[in-house]
Amino acid sequence: MISHYVTTVFGEEAPGVLTSLSLVTRSYGGEWLTSKVIKTEGRFAAIMSVVIHSTKEADLKAVLAEKFPGLIFVYSPVTRVVQKERKTLHVVVDCIDRPGLTGDLNNILANLDIGVDNMVCKRFAMEGIGDVFSAHLSLVVSEATEGEVIAAELVAMSEDVQVSVLE
């Protein structure tokens, strides 16, 4: 029987740590189906969809904890959920930065029942304008959802918000 779960691992960034993690996983017959990694300030976080024979799952988890004591591992079983037809919208939000902006953005999306697949936010200074906020989002929405509706809700955050929707 095959076991399928998502592993989240985070800790201090070190050369070759991800390669080492994947080699250990493979040595136990496991495989990463998908993975995403983010690095910042000398730290990293990775999320991997893992499949492995169920008889080897506990051994793999024990070896990972033993060989990588400085890393934190979180495991979550994958449950199959039948989903409605979905699509991904790519949205860019630009505006003058202010406290609470990311929270407001997340609240609007949550109220619209929109899943955020990926969000990258950047803040930078722009001469003559001040601090600027830019967010690039990949949103998972129902097939019937129109990008213009999402854009209108986001633009309503404040008068300086500009939104581009790429379908």
C-alpha positions in Angstrom: 0.0 0.0 0.0 1.2 3.5 -0.9 1.3 6.3 1.6 0.8 9.9 0.3 1.4 12.9 2.6 2.7 16.5 2.5 5.9 17.3 4.4 6.7 20.8 5.5 10.3 21.3 6.6 11.9 24.5 7.8 15.1 25.6 9.4 18.5 27.2 8.8 19.6 27.2 5.1 22.7 25.1 4.4 24.4 24.1 1.2 23.0 20.8 -0.2 20.3 20.4 2.5 17.5 19.9 0.0 19.6 17.5 -2.1 20.4 15.5 1.1 16.7 15.4 2.0 15.7 14.1 -1.4 18.5 11.5 -1.4 17.4 10.1 2.0 13.8 10.0 0.8 14.8 8.1 -2.4 17.0 5.7 -0.4 13.8 4.6 1.4 11.9 4.2 -1.9 10.0 7.5 -1.5 9.5 10.2 -4.1 8.7 13.9 -4.1 5.8 14.4 -6.6 5.9 18.2 -6.2 7.9 20.6 -4.1 8.2 24.3 -3.4 11.0 26.1 -1.6 11.3 29.6 -0.2 14.5 31.1 1.2 14.9 34.3 3.2 17.2 35.7 5.8 19.3 32.5 5.9 16.3 30.3 6.6 14.3 28.1 4.3 10.9 26.4 4.2 10.0 23.7 1.8 6.8 21.8 1.2 6.8 18.5 -0.6 4.1 16.0 -1.7 5.6 12.6 -0.9 4.7 9.1 -1.8 6.3 6.0 -0.2 5.4 2.5 0.5 3.4 2.6 3.8 5.8 0.0 5.4 8.7 2.4 5.0 7.0 5.7 6.0 7.7 5.5 9.7 11.4 4.6 9.1 11.9 7.5 6.7 10.4 10.0 9.1 12.6 8.7 12.0 15.8 8.8 9.8 15.0 12.4 8.7 14.6 13.5 12.3 17.8 11.8 13.3 19.9 13.0 10.3 18.6 16.6 10.4 18.1 17.5 14.0 18.2 21.2 13.3 15.2 21.1 11.0 11.5 21.0 11.9 9.3 18.5 10.0 5.5 18.6 9.9 3.5 15.8 8.2 0.0 15.9 6.9 -1.8 13.0 5.1 -3.2 13.8 1.7 -6.9 13.2 1.6 -8.6 13.0 -1.8 -11.3 15.6 -2.1 -13.5 15.8 -5.2 -13.2 19.4 -6.4 -15.4 21.4 -8.7 -13.9 22.7 -11.9 -11.2 25.2 -11.0 -8.9 27.6 -12.8 -6.0 29.7 -11.8 -6.0 33.5 -12.1 -2.8 35.5 -11.9 -3.3 38.9 -10.2 -1.0 41.8 -9.6 -1.9 44.3 -7.0 0.1 47.6 -6.7 -0.4 50.5 -4.4 1.1 52.8 -1.8 2.2 50.8 1.2 0.4 51.1 4.5 0.2 49.1 7.8 -2.3 46.3 7.6 -2.4 46.1 3.8 -1.4 42.4 3.5 -4.1 41.5 6.1 -6.7 43.5 4.2 -5.8 41.7 1.0 -6.1 38.3 2.6 -9.4 39.2 4.2 -10.9 40.2 0.9 -9.8 37.0 -0.7 -11.1 34.9 2.2 -14.5 36.7 2.1 -14.7 35.9 -1.6 -13.8 32.2 -0.8 -10.8 32.3 -3.0 -7.8 30.0 -2.5 -4.4 31.6 -2.7 -2.0 29.1 -4.4 1.0 31.5 -4.3 1.5 35.0 -3.1 4.7 37.0 -3.3 4.7 40.5 -1.8 7.4 43.1 -2.2 7.8 46.5 -0.6 10.2 49.1 -2.1 10.8 52.8 -2.1 10.0 54.8 -5.2 11.3 58.4 -5.6 8.4 60.9 -5.6 5.9 58.3 -4.4 7.2 56.8 -1.2 6.9 53.2 -0.1 5.2 51.0 -2.7 3.6 47.6 -2.2 3.3 45.0 -5.0 1.7 41.6 -4.7 1.8 38.9 -7.3 -0.9 36.2 -6.6 -1.9 32.9 -8.1 -5.5 32.4 -7.2 -7.5 29.2 -7.4 -11.1 30.0 -8.3 -14.2 28.3 -9.7 -14.5 28.3 -13.5 -17.4 30.7 -13.2 -15.5 33.3 -11.3 -14.7 36.4 -13.3 -11.4 38.2 -12.8 -13.1 41.6 -13.0 -15.2 40.9 -9.9 -12.0 40.1 -7.9 -10.3 43.2 -9.3 -13.2 45.4 -8.3 -13.1 44.1 -4.7 -9.4 44.6 -4.5 -9.5 48.1 -6.0 -12.0 49.1 -3.3 -9.3 48.7 -0.7 -8.2 52.3 -1.3 -8.1 54.9 -4.1 -4.5 54.2 -5.1 -4.8 50.4 -5.7 -4.2 49.2 -9.3 -5.0 45.6 -10.1 -4.1 43.5 -13.2 -5.8 40.2 -13.8 -4.1 37.7 -16.2 -6.2 34.7 -17.0 
